[in-house]
Structure formats: structure tokens, C-alpha cells
Amino acid sequence: MANIYKNAGFALSTTNLTTVYTVPTDRTAIVKSIQINNDDASAIQTEISVTDSSASATYKIYHKDLAADTTDNGVVAPLVLESGDIVKIQVATANKIEGMISYLEIFDEKSA
């Protein structure tokens, strides 16, 4: 198995549920952090959800009014995701929330 440490930035320009990361085929991902920054002068409702592709279900993992001029981590412990799982974020105000998701991708071994 190969390991690749990665990060992906996001700037939410809409209030729609927005995909910020999808685990590629034949990989497992361990999300270390989802740093969320509110650079606005007022609190903004922020939600993070994970779609579990193997269960065909979406679960909310973070729901908070993110205080003005603050940064928060959307996960409190490493989050293990399987191939096809999706991390999505939705905010109440567009163009105010941005951040970075940091993760480790592990290539799944193929059985012989």
C-alpha cells in the first residue's frame, strides 16, 4: 500500500450543500482535519456531512454557528472514509467560509 498525504482548500461561494472531497476509487482516506474559517463579522451556521457510499446514507458530523472571525476544526478525531465516500459542507451565508481539508490517502491492496 502506498500512502499519500494531501490537502484541498475550499471557498464556499454558495449556500448549497457543496462537495469538498470524494475518496477516489480503490483508496481509503483518513481525514485528519477540516479547518473552517469564518472571516466575517457575524456568526455563520456551518454543517459538515459525510455520505457513506456503501450504506447509501448521509450523516451530519458537524453543526455549529461558527463565531465571527474564528477558525474551527470540523472533526475532533481522525475520520476514516472508504472509496466513494463524500465530505460535503453547507453554510448559511455564501462567500464567507473557507478552509482546508487535510487527509491521508491509502491505496487499497488488490487481491490476487
C-alpha positions in Angstrom: 0.0 0.0 0.0 1.2 3.5 -0.8 0.4 6.5 1.4 -0.1 10.0 0.1 -0.6 13.0 2.4 -2.8 15.6 0.7 -4.8 18.7 1.4 -7.5 20.5 -0.5 -8.7 24.1 0.0 -12.3 25.2 -0.3 -14.1 28.6 -0.5 -17.9 28.2 -0.3 -19.4 30.5 -2.9 -23.0 29.1 -2.4 -25.3 28.1 0.4 -26.0 24.8 -1.3 -24.5 21.5 0.1 -21.1 21.5 -1.6 -18.7 18.6 -2.1 -15.2 19.4 -0.8 -13.7 15.9 -1.1 -14.6 12.5 -2.6 -12.5 9.4 -1.9 -11.1 8.1 -5.2 -11.7 4.5 -6.3 -9.6 1.8 -4.7 -8.5 4.1 -1.9 -9.2 4.6 1.8 -8.8 8.1 3.3 -8.1 9.2 6.9 -9.2 12.8 7.4 -7.0 14.5 10.0 -8.7 17.9 10.0 -11.2 20.1 8.3 -10.2 23.6 9.2 -13.1 26.0 8.7 -12.5 29.8 8.8 -15.2 32.4 9.2 -13.6 35.8 8.4 -17.0 37.6 8.6 -18.1 40.0 11.4 -21.0 37.7 12.4 -21.6 34.1 13.2 -22.4 31.7 10.3 -24.2 28.4 10.6 -22.0 25.7 9.2 -22.7 22.0 8.7 -20.4 19.1 7.5 -21.9 15.9 6.3 -20.4 12.6 5.1 -22.1 10.4 2.5 -21.3 6.8 3.2 -21.4 5.3 -0.3 -21.5 1.7 1.0 -24.6 2.4 3.1 -26.2 4.9 0.7 -26.7 7.3 3.6 -25.6 10.8 4.6 -24.6 11.6 8.2 -24.1 15.1 9.7 -20.9 15.2 11.7 -20.6 18.9 12.5 -23.3 21.6 13.1 -22.3 24.9 14.6 -22.8 28.6 14.4 -19.2 29.4 13.7 -18.4 32.6 15.6 -17.2 35.7 13.8 -13.5 35.9 13.0 -12.8 32.3 14.1 -11.4 29.1 12.9 -12.6 25.7 14.0 -11.8 22.0 13.2 -14.8 20.1 11.8 -13.5 16.8 13.1 -12.4 16.0 16.7 -10.7 12.8 15.8 -9.4 11.1 12.6 -12.3 10.2 10.3 -11.9 7.0 8.2 -13.5 7.1 4.8 -13.9 4.4 2.2 -13.7 4.6 -1.6 -16.6 6.7 -2.9 -17.4 8.4 0.4 -18.0 12.2 0.1 -17.4 15.1 2.5 -19.8 18.0 2.0 -20.2 21.4 3.6 -23.2 23.7 3.7 -23.2 27.2 5.1 -26.0 29.8 5.7 -24.1 32.7 4.1 -22.2 32.4 0.8 -18.7 33.8 0.2 -17.7 34.0 3.9 -16.4 30.5 4.8 -13.2 28.9 3.5 -10.8 26.4 4.8 -8.7 23.3 4.2 -9.2 19.6 4.5 -6.1 17.5 5.3 -6.1 13.8 4.7 -4.1 10.7 4.1 -5.0 8.5 1.1 -4.1 4.9 1.2 -4.1 2.8 -1.9 -6.2 -0.3 -1.3 -4.4 -3.6 -2.0 -5.7 -5.7 -4.8 -6.3 -9.3 -4.0 -4.6 -11.8 -6.3 
